[in-house]
Amino acid sequence: MQDLRANAEALTRAIPMLFGNRVEVVLHDLDTDSIASIENPFSQRKPGDPSNMHETEFRPGETVIGPYEKVNWDGSILRSISVVLRDEAGIARLVLCINHDQADLQQLSQLVRNLQPAQVASAQPDSLFRNDWHERLNVFVSDWCAHRNTRVDSLDREDRRALVNALETSNALAERNAAAYVARLLGVSRATVYNDLRAVAK
């Protein structure tokens, strides 16, 4: 297990060195259900954050999952692939997720279609997304901003409080650590999110 972890952490560091800052690499520790390490963390997560994979049941022999698409906190589309890493007994211990930001490719897609990966992305694998409240929050915030023709990084206090109120009303903040994650998405402190909640509750 120690060698497996060391090799996985080395890959986590190495992949962005080759592909640059458009690729985020996340190593999930299934034993602790938390993020062990992360490089190029443009998804606003950090080591120690929950992985939400505690109920995931990987099929025997399942190694590579994807590619599939997911929505980042700012509304950008990520093309992702996950690798299940097992110990000598065949037990899944780690999951290495590679997320590629498609923004540049989408802007140039009409001119460089030949650069698009030939393999078509499949639907989001239920085994990974069943309990991923990070993804649900990302989609909620992205849709909320899109309907108002704005971006999450340009919200003023009134708009931010309206968004926080919408999140609370939809029960999106019920998950443990959800408020802290939303605070990182909005670029404010967790205390500010709680102050916003108190303000809209009056």
MARRO-270424 format. One record per residue: residue number from 1; residue in three letters; y, x, z of N, C-alpha, C in turn. Coordinates in steps of 0.2 Angstrom, whole numbers. Layout:
% residues N
+-----+---------+-------+-------+-------+-------+-------+-------+-------+-------+-------+
: num : residuo :   nyy :   nxx :   nzz :  cayy :  caxx :  cazz :   cyy :   cxx :   czz :
+-----+---------+-------+-------+-------+-------+-------+-------+-------+-------+-------+
: NUM :     ALA :     Y :     X :     Z :     Y :     X :     Z :     Y :     X :     Z :
...
+-----+---------+-------+-------+-------+-------+-------+-------+-------+-------+-------+
END
This chain:
% residues 202
+-----+---------+-------+-------+-------+-------+-------+-------+-------+-------+-------+
: num : residuo :   nyy :   nxx :   nzz :  cayy :  caxx :  cazz :   cyy :   cxx :   czz :
+-----+---------+-------+-------+-------+-------+-------+-------+-------+-------+-------+
:   1 :     MET :    -6 :     4 :     0 :     0 :     0 :     0 :     6 :     4 :     0 :
:   2 :     GLN :     6 :    10 :     4 :    12 :    14 :     4 :    13 :    17 :    -3 :
:   3 :     ASP :     8 :    19 :    -7 :     9 :    22 :   -13 :    12 :    17 :   -18 :
:   4 :     LEU :     9 :    11 :   -17 :    11 :     5 :   -22 :    19 :     4 :   -21 :
:   5 :     ARG :    21 :     3 :   -14 :    28 :     2 :   -13 :    32 :     8 :   -15 :
:   6 :     ALA :    30 :    14 :   -14 :    34 :    20 :   -17 :    35 :    19 :   -24 :
:   7 :     ASN :    29 :    18 :   -28 :    30 :    18 :   -35 :    34 :    12 :   -38 :
:   8 :     ALA :    34 :     6 :   -34 :    38 :     1 :   -36 :    45 :     2 :   -35 :
:   9 :     GLU :    47 :     5 :   -29 :    54 :     7 :   -28 :    56 :    12 :   -33 :
:  10 :     ALA :    52 :    16 :   -35 :    54 :    21 :   -40 :    56 :    18 :   -47 :
:  11 :     LEU :    52 :    13 :   -49 :    53 :     9 :   -55 :    59 :     5 :   -54 :
:  12 :     THR :    60 :     2 :   -48 :    67 :    -2 :   -47 :    73 :     2 :   -49 :
:  13 :     ARG :    73 :     9 :   -47 :    78 :    13 :   -48 :    79 :    16 :   -55 :
:  14 :     ALA :    73 :    17 :   -58 :    72 :    20 :   -65 :    74 :    15 :   -70 :
:  15 :     ILE :    72 :     9 :   -70 :    74 :     5 :   -76 :    81 :     4 :   -77 :
:  16 :     PRO :    85 :     3 :   -72 :    93 :     2 :   -74 :    96 :     9 :   -77 :
:  17 :     MET :    93 :    14 :   -75 :    95 :    21 :   -78 :    94 :    21 :   -85 :
:  18 :     LEU :    89 :    18 :   -88 :    88 :    18 :   -95 :    91 :    12 :   -98 :
:  19 :     PHE :    92 :     6 :   -95 :    95 :     0 :   -99 :   102 :    -1 :   -97 :
:  20 :     GLY :   105 :     2 :   -92 :   112 :     1 :   -90 :   113 :    -5 :   -86 :
:  21 :     ASN :   119 :    -6 :   -85 :   121 :   -11 :   -80 :   120 :   -18 :   -82 :
:  22 :     ARG :   118 :   -20 :   -88 :   116 :   -26 :   -90 :   109 :   -29 :   -87 :
:  23 :     VAL :   106 :   -24 :   -84 :    99 :   -26 :   -81 :    99 :   -25 :   -74 :
:  24 :     GLU :    97 :   -31 :   -71 :    96 :   -31 :   -63 :    89 :   -30 :   -62 :
:  25 :     VAL :    87 :   -26 :   -57 :    80 :   -26 :   -55 :    79 :   -27 :   -48 :
:  26 :     VAL :    75 :   -32 :   -46 :    74 :   -34 :   -39 :    66 :   -33 :   -37 :
:  27 :     LEU :    65 :   -30 :   -32 :    59 :   -29 :   -29 :    58 :   -34 :   -23 :
:  28 :     HIS :    53 :   -39 :   -24 :    52 :   -43 :   -18 :    45 :   -41 :   -14 :
:  29 :     ASP :    46 :   -41 :    -8 :    41 :   -40 :    -3 :    37 :   -46 :    -1 :
:  30 :     LEU :    31 :   -48 :    -4 :    28 :   -54 :    -2 :    26 :   -55 :     5 :
:  31 :     ASP :    25 :   -49 :     8 :    22 :   -49 :    15 :    28 :   -52 :    20 :
:  32 :     THR :    34 :   -50 :    18 :    40 :   -52 :    22 :    44 :   -58 :    19 :
:  33 :     ASP :    42 :   -59 :    13 :    46 :   -64 :     9 :    53 :   -63 :     9 :
:  34 :     SER :    55 :   -56 :     7 :    62 :   -54 :     7 :    62 :   -49 :     1 :
:  35 :     ILE :    69 :   -48 :    -1 :    70 :   -43 :    -6 :    70 :   -36 :    -2 :
:  36 :     ALA :    66 :   -32 :    -5 :    65 :   -25 :    -2 :    70 :   -21 :    -5 :
:  37 :     SER :    72 :   -21 :   -11 :    77 :   -17 :   -14 :    80 :   -21 :   -21 :
:  38 :     ILE :    86 :   -19 :   -23 :    89 :   -22 :   -29 :    94 :   -17 :   -32 :
:  39 :     GLU :    93 :   -16 :   -38 :    98 :   -12 :   -42 :   102 :   -16 :   -47 :
:  40 :     ASN :   108 :   -14 :   -48 :   113 :   -18 :   -52 :   113 :   -26 :   -49 :
:  41 :     PRO :   115 :   -27 :   -43 :   114 :   -34 :   -40 :   120 :   -39 :   -43 :
:  42 :     PHE :   119 :   -40 :   -49 :   124 :   -45 :   -52 :   123 :   -52 :   -50 :
:  43 :     SER :   117 :   -53 :   -47 :   115 :   -60 :   -45 :   118 :   -62 :   -38 :
:  44 :     GLN :   122 :   -57 :   -35 :   125 :   -58 :   -28 :   120 :   -58 :   -23 :
:  45 :     ARG :   114 :   -55 :   -24 :   109 :   -55 :   -18 :   109 :   -48 :   -16 :
:  46 :     LYS :   106 :   -47 :   -10 :   106 :   -40 :    -7 :    99 :   -39 :    -3 :
:  47 :     PRO :    97 :   -33 :    -2 :    91 :   -32 :     2 :    91 :   -36 :     9 :
:  48 :     GLY :    85 :   -39 :    10 :    84 :   -43 :    16 :    85 :   -50 :    15 :
:  49 :     ASP :    88 :   -52 :     9 :    89 :   -59 :     7 :    82 :   -62 :     6 :
:  50 :     PRO :    81 :   -68 :     8 :    74 :   -72 :     7 :    72 :   -72 :    -1 :
:  51 :     SER :    66 :   -71 :    -2 :    63 :   -71 :    -9 :    61 :   -78 :   -11 :
:  52 :     ASN :    60 :   -82 :    -6 :    57 :   -89 :    -7 :    51 :   -89 :   -11 :
:  53 :     MET :    47 :   -85 :   -10 :    40 :   -85 :   -13 :    34 :   -86 :    -8 :
:  54 :     HIS :    36 :   -88 :    -2 :    31 :   -88 :     3 :    25 :   -93 :     1 :
:  55 :     GLU :    27 :   -98 :    -3 :    22 :  -103 :    -5 :    19 :  -102 :   -12 :
:  56 :     THR :    21 :   -96 :   -15 :    19 :   -95 :   -22 :    11 :   -93 :   -22 :
:  57 :     GLU :     8 :   -96 :   -26 :     1 :   -94 :   -27 :     0 :   -92 :   -34 :
:  58 :     PHE :    -1 :   -85 :   -34 :    -2 :   -82 :   -41 :    -9 :   -82 :   -43 :
:  59 :     ARG :   -10 :   -84 :   -49 :   -17 :   -84 :   -51 :   -21 :   -78 :   -51 :
:  60 :     PRO :   -27 :   -78 :   -50 :   -31 :   -71 :   -50 :   -30 :   -68 :   -56 :
:  61 :     GLY :   -28 :   -61 :   -56 :   -27 :   -57 :   -62 :   -21 :   -58 :   -65 :
:  62 :     GLU :   -17 :   -63 :   -63 :   -10 :   -64 :   -65 :    -6 :   -58 :   -64 :
:  63 :     THR :    -3 :   -54 :   -69 :     1 :   -48 :   -68 :     8 :   -49 :   -71 :
:  64 :     VAL :     9 :   -51 :   -77 :    15 :   -52 :   -80 :    17 :   -59 :   -81 :
:  65 :     ILE :    23 :   -61 :   -79 :    25 :   -68 :   -79 :    31 :   -68 :   -84 :
:  66 :     GLY :    31 :   -72 :   -89 :    37 :   -72 :   -93 :    36 :   -69 :  -100 :
:  67 :     PRO :    42 :   -68 :  -104 :    49 :   -69 :  -102 :    51 :   -76 :  -101 :
:  68 :     TYR :    56 :   -77 :   -97 :    58 :   -84 :   -96 :    66 :   -83 :   -94 :
:  69 :     GLU :    69 :   -89 :   -95 :    76 :   -89 :   -94 :    78 :   -92 :   -87 :
:  70 :     LYS :    84 :   -90 :   -84 :    87 :   -93 :   -78 :    94 :   -92 :   -79 :
:  71 :     VAL :    98 :   -96 :   -74 :   105 :   -96 :   -74 :   108 :   -92 :   -69 :
:  72 :     ASN :   112 :   -88 :   -70 :   115 :   -83 :   -65 :   121 :   -87 :   -61 :
:  73 :     TRP :   124 :   -85 :   -56 :   129 :   -88 :   -52 :   135 :   -90 :   -56 :
:  74 :     ASP :   137 :   -86 :   -61 :   143 :   -87 :   -65 :   141 :   -91 :   -71 :
:  75 :     GLY :   135 :   -94 :   -72 :   134 :   -98 :   -78 :   131 :   -94 :   -84 :
:  76 :     SER :   130 :   -87 :   -83 :   127 :   -83 :   -89 :   120 :   -84 :   -89 :
:  77 :     ILE :   117 :   -83 :   -94 :   110 :   -84 :   -95 :   106 :   -77 :   -94 :
:  78 :     LEU :   101 :   -77 :   -90 :    97 :   -71 :   -89 :    90 :   -72 :   -92 :
:  79 :     ARG :    88 :   -67 :   -96 :    81 :   -67 :   -99 :    77 :   -62 :   -94 :
:  80 :     SER :    72 :   -65 :   -91 :    69 :   -62 :   -85 :    61 :   -61 :   -87 :
:  81 :     ILE :    58 :   -56 :   -83 :    51 :   -55 :   -83 :    49 :   -53 :   -76 :
:  82 :     SER :    44 :   -55 :   -74 :    41 :   -53 :   -67 :    34 :   -50 :   -67 :
:  83 :     VAL :    33 :   -45 :   -63 :    27 :   -41 :   -63 :    24 :   -42 :   -56 :
:  84 :     VAL :    18 :   -44 :   -56 :    15 :   -45 :   -49 :    11 :   -38 :   -48 :
:  85 :     LEU :    13 :   -35 :   -42 :     9 :   -29 :   -40 :     5 :   -30 :   -35 :
:  86 :     ARG :    -2 :   -28 :   -36 :    -7 :   -29 :   -31 :   -10 :   -23 :   -28 :
:  87 :     ASP :   -13 :   -24 :   -22 :   -16 :   -18 :   -18 :   -23 :   -17 :   -21 :
:  88 :     GLU :   -26 :   -12 :   -18 :   -33 :   -11 :   -20 :   -38 :   -16 :   -20 :
:  89 :     ALA :   -36 :   -21 :   -15 :   -41 :   -27 :   -14 :   -39 :   -33 :   -19 :
:  90 :     GLY :   -34 :   -32 :   -23 :   -32 :   -37 :   -28 :   -27 :   -42 :   -25 :
:  91 :     ILE :   -24 :   -41 :   -19 :   -20 :   -45 :   -16 :   -13 :   -44 :   -18 :
:  92 :     ALA :    -9 :   -49 :   -20 :    -2 :   -48 :   -22 :     2 :   -46 :   -16 :
:  93 :     ARG :     6 :   -40 :   -17 :    10 :   -38 :   -11 :    17 :   -38 :   -13 :
:  94 :     LEU :    19 :   -36 :   -20 :    25 :   -35 :   -22 :    26 :   -39 :   -29 :
:  95 :     VAL :    32 :   -41 :   -30 :    34 :   -44 :   -37 :    40 :   -40 :   -39 :
:  96 :     LEU :    40 :   -37 :   -45 :    46 :   -33 :   -48 :    49 :   -38 :   -53 :
:  97 :     CYS :    55 :   -40 :   -52 :    58 :   -44 :   -57 :    64 :   -41 :   -61 :
:  98 :     ILE :    64 :   -41 :   -67 :    69 :   -38 :   -71 :    73 :   -43 :   -75 :
:  99 :     ASN :    79 :   -43 :   -73 :    84 :   -49 :   -76 :    89 :   -45 :   -81 :
: 100 :     HIS :    89 :   -48 :   -87 :    93 :   -45 :   -92 :    99 :   -50 :   -94 :
: 101 :     ASP :   105 :   -48 :   -93 :   111 :   -52 :   -94 :   111 :   -53 :  -102 :
: 102 :     GLN :   111 :   -59 :  -104 :   111 :   -60 :  -111 :   118 :   -61 :  -114 :
: 103 :     ALA :   124 :   -61 :  -110 :   130 :   -62 :  -112 :   132 :   -59 :  -119 :
: 104 :     ASP :   131 :   -52 :  -119 :   133 :   -48 :  -125 :   129 :   -50 :  -131 :
: 105 :     LEU :   123 :   -51 :  -130 :   118 :   -53 :  -136 :   120 :   -60 :  -138 :
: 106 :     GLN :   122 :   -65 :  -134 :   124 :   -72 :  -136 :   130 :   -71 :  -140 :
: 107 :     GLN :   135 :   -67 :  -138 :   141 :   -67 :  -142 :   140 :   -64 :  -149 :
: 108 :     LEU :   135 :   -60 :  -149 :   134 :   -56 :  -156 :   128 :   -59 :  -160 :
: 109 :     SER :   125 :   -64 :  -157 :   119 :   -67 :  -160 :   119 :   -68 :  -167 :
: 110 :     GLN :   125 :   -71 :  -169 :   125 :   -73 :  -176 :   125 :   -67 :  -181 :
: 111 :     LEU :   127 :   -61 :  -178 :   128 :   -55 :  -182 :   122 :   -50 :  -181 :
: 112 :     VAL :   118 :   -51 :  -176 :   113 :   -46 :  -175 :   106 :   -50 :  -172 :
: 113 :     ARG :   105 :   -55 :  -176 :    99 :   -59 :  -174 :    93 :   -54 :  -174 :
: 114 :     ASN :    93 :   -49 :  -178 :    87 :   -45 :  -179 :    86 :   -41 :  -172 :
: 115 :     LEU :    91 :   -41 :  -168 :    90 :   -37 :  -161 :    87 :   -42 :  -156 :
: 116 :     GLN :    87 :   -48 :  -157 :    84 :   -53 :  -152 :    77 :   -51 :  -151 :
: 117 :     PRO :    74 :   -51 :  -145 :    67 :   -50 :  -144 :    63 :   -56 :  -148 :
: 118 :     ALA :    57 :   -53 :  -151 :    53 :   -58 :  -155 :    50 :   -63 :  -151 :
: 119 :     GLN :    48 :   -62 :  -145 :    44 :   -66 :  -141 :    49 :   -72 :  -138 :
: 120 :     VAL :    47 :   -78 :  -139 :    51 :   -83 :  -137 :    50 :   -84 :  -129 :
: 121 :     ALA :    56 :   -85 :  -126 :    56 :   -86 :  -119 :    52 :   -93 :  -117 :
: 122 :     SER :    48 :   -93 :  -112 :    45 :   -99 :  -110 :    49 :  -103 :  -105 :
: 123 :     ALA :    47 :  -108 :  -103 :    50 :  -112 :   -98 :    50 :  -108 :   -91 :
: 124 :     GLN :    54 :  -110 :   -87 :    54 :  -106 :   -80 :    47 :  -108 :   -77 :
: 125 :     PRO :    44 :  -102 :   -75 :    37 :  -103 :   -72 :    38 :  -107 :   -65 :
: 126 :     ASP :    34 :  -112 :   -64 :    35 :  -116 :   -58 :    33 :  -112 :   -52 :
: 127 :     SER :    28 :  -107 :   -53 :    26 :  -103 :   -47 :    31 :   -99 :   -44 :
: 128 :     LEU :    36 :   -97 :   -48 :    42 :   -93 :   -45 :    48 :   -98 :   -43 :
: 129 :     PHE :    49 :  -103 :   -47 :    55 :  -107 :   -46 :    54 :  -113 :   -41 :
: 130 :     ARG :    48 :  -115 :   -39 :    47 :  -121 :   -35 :    52 :  -121 :   -29 :
: 131 :     ASN :    53 :  -115 :   -26 :    56 :  -114 :   -19 :    63 :  -110 :   -20 :
: 132 :     ASP :    65 :  -109 :   -26 :    71 :  -104 :   -27 :    77 :  -108 :   -26 :
: 133 :     TRP :    80 :  -108 :   -20 :    86 :  -112 :   -19 :    92 :  -108 :   -22 :
: 134 :     HIS :    91 :  -101 :   -23 :    96 :   -97 :   -26 :    97 :  -100 :   -33 :
: 135 :     GLU :    92 :  -101 :   -37 :    93 :  -103 :   -44 :    96 :  -110 :   -44 :
: 136 :     ARG :    94 :  -115 :   -39 :    97 :  -121 :   -39 :   104 :  -121 :   -37 :
: 137 :     LEU :   106 :  -117 :   -33 :   113 :  -116 :   -31 :   117 :  -113 :   -37 :
: 138 :     ASN :   114 :  -108 :   -41 :   117 :  -106 :   -47 :   119 :  -111 :   -52 :
: 139 :     VAL :   113 :  -115 :   -53 :   114 :  -121 :   -58 :   119 :  -126 :   -56 :
: 140 :     PHE :   119 :  -128 :   -50 :   124 :  -132 :   -47 :   131 :  -130 :   -48 :
: 141 :     VAL :   132 :  -124 :   -46 :   139 :  -121 :   -46 :   141 :  -120 :   -53 :
: 142 :     SER :   137 :  -118 :   -58 :   138 :  -117 :   -65 :   140 :  -124 :   -68 :
: 143 :     ASP :   136 :  -129 :   -67 :   137 :  -135 :   -70 :   144 :  -138 :   -67 :
: 144 :     TRP :   145 :  -138 :   -60 :   151 :  -140 :   -57 :   157 :  -137 :   -61 :
: 145 :     CYS :   157 :  -131 :   -62 :   163 :  -127 :   -65 :   164 :  -129 :   -72 :
: 146 :     ALA :   158 :  -130 :   -76 :   158 :  -131 :   -83 :   161 :  -138 :   -84 :
: 147 :     HIS :   160 :  -143 :   -79 :   162 :  -150 :   -80 :   170 :  -150 :   -79 :
: 148 :     ARG :   172 :  -145 :   -76 :   180 :  -145 :   -74 :   183 :  -139 :   -78 :
: 149 :     ASN :   179 :  -136 :   -83 :   182 :  -131 :   -88 :   185 :  -126 :   -84 :
: 150 :     THR :   182 :  -123 :   -79 :   184 :  -118 :   -75 :   179 :  -113 :   -73 :
: 151 :     ARG :   180 :  -107 :   -70 :   176 :  -102 :   -68 :   176 :  -101 :   -61 :
: 152 :     VAL :   170 :  -100 :   -58 :   169 :   -99 :   -51 :   174 :   -94 :   -48 :
: 153 :     ASP :   175 :   -89 :   -52 :   180 :   -83 :   -49 :   187 :   -85 :   -50 :
: 154 :     SER :   189 :   -91 :   -52 :   196 :   -92 :   -53 :   198 :   -99 :   -49 :
: 155 :     LEU :   193 :  -101 :   -45 :   195 :  -107 :   -41 :   200 :  -105 :   -36 :
: 156 :     ASP :   205 :  -110 :   -35 :   210 :  -110 :   -29 :   207 :  -113 :   -23 :
: 157 :     ARG :   211 :  -113 :   -18 :   208 :  -116 :   -12 :   206 :  -123 :   -12 :
: 158 :     GLU :   210 :  -127 :   -15 :   208 :  -134 :   -16 :   202 :  -135 :   -20 :
: 159 :     ASP :   201 :  -132 :   -26 :   195 :  -132 :   -30 :   189 :  -130 :   -26 :
: 160 :     ARG :   190 :  -124 :   -22 :   184 :  -121 :   -19 :   182 :  -126 :   -13 :
: 161 :     ARG :   186 :  -129 :   -10 :   184 :  -134 :    -5 :   181 :  -140 :    -8 :
: 162 :     ALA :   183 :  -142 :   -14 :   180 :  -148 :   -18 :   173 :  -146 :   -19 :
: 163 :     LEU :   172 :  -140 :   -22 :   165 :  -137 :   -23 :   161 :  -137 :   -17 :
: 164 :     VAL :   164 :  -134 :   -12 :   160 :  -134 :    -5 :   158 :  -141 :    -3 :
: 165 :     ASN :   162 :  -146 :    -4 :   161 :  -153 :    -2 :   155 :  -155 :    -6 :
: 166 :     ALA :   156 :  -154 :   -13 :   150 :  -156 :   -17 :   143 :  -153 :   -15 :
: 167 :     LEU :   143 :  -147 :   -13 :   137 :  -144 :   -11 :   135 :  -147 :    -5 :
: 168 :     GLU :   139 :  -148 :     0 :   137 :  -151 :     6 :   134 :  -158 :     5 :
: 169 :     THR :   138 :  -162 :     1 :   136 :  -169 :     0 :   129 :  -169 :    -4 :
: 170 :     SER :   127 :  -165 :    -8 :   121 :  -164 :   -11 :   116 :  -161 :    -7 :
: 171 :     ASN :   117 :  -159 :    -1 :   112 :  -156 :     3 :   110 :  -149 :     1 :
: 172 :     ALA :   115 :  -146 :    -3 :   113 :  -139 :    -6 :   114 :  -134 :    -1 :
: 173 :     LEU :   117 :  -135 :     5 :   118 :  -130 :    10 :   113 :  -130 :    15 :
: 174 :     ALA :   108 :  -134 :    14 :   103 :  -136 :    20 :    99 :  -129 :    21 :
: 175 :     GLU :    98 :  -125 :    16 :    93 :  -120 :    17 :    96 :  -114 :    21 :
: 176 :     ARG :    92 :  -111 :    25 :    94 :  -106 :    29 :    97 :  -100 :    25 :
: 177 :     ASN :   103 :   -98 :    27 :   107 :   -92 :    23 :   110 :   -95 :    17 :
: 178 :     ALA :   110 :  -102 :    15 :   113 :  -104 :     9 :   121 :  -103 :    10 :
: 179 :     ALA :   124 :  -105 :    16 :   131 :  -104 :    16 :   133 :   -97 :    15 :
: 180 :     ALA :   129 :   -92 :    17 :   131 :   -85 :    16 :   131 :   -83 :     9 :
: 181 :     TYR :   126 :   -86 :     5 :   125 :   -85 :    -2 :   131 :   -88 :    -6 :
: 182 :     VAL :   133 :   -94 :    -4 :   138 :   -97 :    -7 :   145 :   -93 :    -6 :
: 183 :     ALA :   145 :   -90 :     0 :   151 :   -86 :     1 :   152 :   -80 :    -3 :
: 184 :     ARG :   146 :   -77 :    -5 :   146 :   -72 :    -9 :   148 :   -74 :   -17 :
: 185 :     LEU :   145 :   -80 :   -18 :   147 :   -82 :   -25 :   154 :   -84 :   -26 :
: 186 :     LEU :   157 :   -86 :   -21 :   164 :   -88 :   -21 :   169 :   -82 :   -19 :
: 187 :     GLY :   166 :   -76 :   -17 :   170 :   -71 :   -16 :   174 :   -71 :    -9 :
: 188 :     VAL :   172 :   -75 :    -5 :   175 :   -76 :     2 :   170 :   -75 :     7 :
: 189 :     SER :   173 :   -75 :    14 :   168 :   -74 :    19 :   164 :   -80 :    21 :
: 190 :     ARG :   159 :   -80 :    25 :   155 :   -85 :    27 :   159 :   -90 :    32 :
: 191 :     ALA :   164 :   -87 :    36 :   168 :   -91 :    40 :   173 :   -95 :    36 :
: 192 :     THR :   175 :   -93 :    30 :   179 :   -97 :    26 :   175 :  -103 :    23 :
: 193 :     VAL :   169 :  -102 :    21 :   165 :  -108 :    19 :   164 :  -113 :    25 :
: 194 :     TYR :   163 :  -110 :    31 :   162 :  -115 :    36 :   169 :  -119 :    38 :
: 195 :     ASN :   175 :  -115 :    37 :   181 :  -118 :    38 :   182 :  -123 :    33 :
: 196 :     ASP :   180 :  -122 :    26 :   181 :  -127 :    21 :   177 :  -133 :    23 :
: 197 :     LEU :   171 :  -132 :    25 :   167 :  -138 :    27 :   170 :  -142 :    32 :
: 198 :     ARG :   173 :  -139 :    37 :   176 :  -143 :    43 :   183 :  -146 :    40 :
: 199 :     ALA :   186 :  -143 :    35 :   192 :  -146 :    32 :   190 :  -152 :    28 :
: 200 :     VAL :   185 :  -152 :    24 :   183 :  -158 :    20 :   180 :  -163 :    24 :
: 201 :     ALA :   177 :  -162 :    30 :   174 :  -167 :    34 :   179 :  -171 :    38 :
: 202 :     LYS :   185 :  -169 :    38 :   190 :  -172 :    42 :   193 :  -179 :    38 :
+-----+---------+-------+-------+-------+-------+-------+-------+-------+-------+-------+
END
